[in-house]
Amino acid sequence: MTQSLAGGTPADSTSGGLPAGTAFGAMPAVFVSHGAPTLLLEGGATCEFLSHLGTELGRPSAALCVSAHWETASPAVSAATKPETIHDFGGFPPALYEMRYAAEGSPALAATVRDTLAAAGFACTVDPDRGLDHGAWVPLKLMYPAADVPVLQLSIQPRRDPAHHLAVGRALAVLRQAGVLVLASGSAVHNLRELRWGGTGPQPWAQKFADWLDRCVSEGDIEALVDYRARTPEGARAHPTDEHLLPLYVALGAGGNGGASVGGRRLHANFTHGNLAMHAYAWG
């Protein structure tokens, strides 16, 4: 199930940093579920949704991707001029390892991200060599197949809680006004031990958590979302570890209005491989 999204303002040129008078319209903050790397080969509802999402959003000045697959102790932002395509997985079809996503990076925007976070009290390092992991390039290859949008990544901190990531997102909300797409990439339900390859789904526990997540996002119930493990009995089963849900909190914070509670929109709902939820949301 996919919902239409009113997008930003398309434009014909790109620029780094946050220039005054940018030609790009304000962008929403978006969370997508990137699924298994084979998403690009399997097709299906989520693949189709992502292939239309870029058009609906419009072309951003840049994309800041917060992927579940870059973990650091404190925030780090990538600044490679030409980020490599990282094939951070094993045992998949050879065609996946031949894929590349040749987007440019944006060292100027990386410096702006670092300075913006520093002003909010977060020590952020700049990694000049980090490429794009599959949490970034798999959805982006569908959203912007021409690779004509500059891309950089922001890491997550798996030992920090959702509230930390919410605060990081709130600090970055200003970027959206300059046309930067804050693209968080994880999974709405992510329990690899309970996947059912080729099986039907979802099981009741996975559906209940996805429904709970839908409701809290729609209502802007930030308190419940941040405390998800205690607020819903399916929380720990849906996410045995936090890392694939943590990007959602960055998008939630970035999409807010001066820290106020803001309801989000569900853009897409689907399950793949049984219990892997592929839901997507937008704020702002």
C-alpha positions, 0 to 999 in steps of 0.5 A: 500500500502506497500513499502519494506524497507532495514533493519538493521543488525540482531544479536543474543544478546542485550545490554544496553547503547551505547557500542563501537563496537556494533554488531548491524547495524545502524537502521532507524527512523520509524513512524507508525500509531498505530490506535485503540487498536483493530488493533490486533483483526481486522487484515487487511492491516496495521496489515499485514504490521506491522507483516512484518516490524520487519523482514524487519528492522532486530532486533535492540539492543533496541527500543525507542518508542515515543508514543502519549499516554505518555504526560509530561511537559518535556521529560521523559524516562522509565527505568523499568526493566520489563515494565508492559503492560498498557491497557490505553483504555476502552470499548473494547473486553475483549481479549484486556485486556488479552494481554501482551507484556513481553519485557525487559526494559533497564535502561542503555539505559534510562540513555544514553537517559537522558544524550544525551538529557541533552547534547543537552540542554533538561532536561530529567527525568527518570521514573523507573516505567513507563510501555508500553502503547498501542501506544508502545505495539500494534505495537511492538506485531506485529513487534517483537512478541517474545518480545525479543527486549528491549523496553523503552519509551520517552514521548511527550510534548503536550504543545510544538510545532513540532519544539521542538520535531524535536530538541529532535529527532535530539539530539537522532540521534546518538542512531541509529548508535548503533542499537537502533530503534527510533520508533515513534507511533501516527497517520497520520490523527487523528480526532476521532470525524470524524471516521466512524466505519464500513464506507468507506473512506477516505473523501476528506479532510483526503486524501488531508492531507495524500497526503500532508504529503506524499509529504512533507516527501518525499521531506524533506520539514521540514519547511512545516511539522513543520508549518503544520497547516498554510501550509495546510487547512486540517491540523487542521481538520486532527489533532484537537490536535497535540499529535498524529502527534508529534511523527513523528517529533521525528522520522524526527529529529532522521533520519536526517543527522546532522540536514540537510533536509532528505527525508523520505520513505513512507512504508505503506498507508491505512485508517481504520474506515473511516478517520483514516490514518495508514501511516508509514514512515522511515528516514535514 
